[in-house]
């Protein structure tokens, strides 16, 4: 991975180049920010850059032996720690899954955590960085560097570390070995020990800007229409894998509009004491047939549509992008979306996403959502 392959994040890349060129590399970096913002991609590019044998001013040469090994994630001084699921094993460490991890990341360093969980756990349990990993980390950093200037330890989702591993890491960060760089990648740094955070140089990643994301999608999907790309960018909220998924499934996202209209109409009828129970049951049954990711994508679409109609209600249309079908519906729907209505509905949908992420029963979540929304019409 090289800097030029990172999507957006111009200011962060400039900062990392500066500390590399002036040899001000801290022993521990903490990359924080929402999922899909390019934290892992940037970490890989930075690791390759500081160990490149013939670095250029703005990027790695991507040709030397070091770059070749880093780009294939096989450099002996590049180590990974990530959540795994050991199942019935008495013990397990990340190296037991290193080939699956390499194959997964080489496919694309832009992914959401749930994508990795599907590979390593397949809904069998919650992936974790187990206590056994602490000994592996100590062992790896105690060995002299094989050939790289800096030994790199990339820890993906350190908030999932067992407390024993977290405490071991804390001791290592207090007295770091020379020529070793830890890069922690977290979307939830508030779950980390505060003492770990305080020993890292924190770099906060914003979501990927719309222009950079659009340019990336245009190159990756030259056959896609400008409208589909624009809509995917808007709906993704700067999340790269989400934008890719939406663009690849743009037909599915069009169905989301139909389901949204049905949902709010059912909610309106419940509020008017005219519930159509059979329609509600049928709607819920259809929605729960979606995959878990599609259910979340649908709710994210709902959030965007509520937001858009709230802005239309305020006569702020310049930052809204809608299809013709959506525009026609919004003309009638937006008058019902003042702040006093839009805000609580937005909260209900957000809570539904929260419950789905924590393995809530989809049938209960979506049934409850219809009735919660009905309270505000």
C-alpha positions, 0 to 999 in steps of 0.5 A: 500500500502506498500513499497515493492509493489512500482515498482522500485524507490529504492533511493526514498524509502530509502530517505523516510524511512530515514526521517520517522525513524529519525522523519524528516517528513516535513509538505509538500512534493511535488512528481513530475515526469512523469505519471506512475512513481509511485508517488501516490503509493509511497505516499500511502505507505509512509502514511501507514508507518509513521502511522503504529503501529508496523513498521519494519525497511524497511516497514509497518507491514501491519497487525495492525489496522492502516495498515488495514485502510490505505490499504483500503483507509478508515482511518479517518485521510487519506484525498484525494483531486483530480480533479472532474467534477461537471457538472450541480451541483452548488457546489461539493467537492472531498468527493462527489466522494470519493467512486469512487476514492477509488474503482479506486485507489484500482484497481491500484494506477498506472494510467494516469490522463486521466484514472481518467478523463474517470471515473469522467468526461467521456469527458463532461468537464475538471476535476478541483479542485473547489473553494469549496474544499478550505473550506473542506481542512480547515475544515479537518485540523482543526479537531483533529486527530482521531487516527493516529500519522499524518493526511495525505492530499494527493492532486492529480494534485494540478495544477488543483486547482482553484486559490481560493483553491491554495491561501487557501492552500498557507496560510495553508502551511505557518502555518501548523497545527501540526501532519499534512502532505500534499503530493502533486502529480504533473506531471506539477509542473511548473503550480503550484504557485511558493510560494506553491512549495517553501514551499514543500520538492520536491522529483523528481521521475524518470521513472521506470527503465526497470529491475524493470518494467520487473520483475513486468510484469513477475510476473503479466503476467506469460503467456506473452512471454519475447519478448512481455514484453521487447517490452512493457517496451521499448515502455512505456518509464518507464510508468507503466500503459502504459506498462500494456496497451501495454502488454495487447494489444500487438496484437494492437501494432503490427498493429501500425507498419503497420500503420506507414509504410503506413504513411511514404510511403504516405508522401514519395509519396506526396514529390515526387508529386505523392499523393494517396489521396484515400489511405490517406483518408482511412488511416486517417479514420481507425486511427481515429477509434482508441480510444483517448488513442490508437491514442496517443499510436500509435504516441508514437510508431512512436516516438520510431520507428523514434528514433530507425532508427536515432540510426541505422543510427548512427550505434548505435544498442546495445540499440535498440529492434525491432521485425523481421518485424521491423528490415527488414523495418529499414534496408531500412528506416534508411538511410533516418533518419539522424538527419536533417530528424529525428529531425523535424519529431520527433517534428511534431509527438510530436506536434500531441500528444500535440494537441490530448491531448488538444482535437484537431480534430483527422482527422485534426491532422493526415491528417496534420501530413502526409503532415508535414512529407512529407516535410522531404523526 
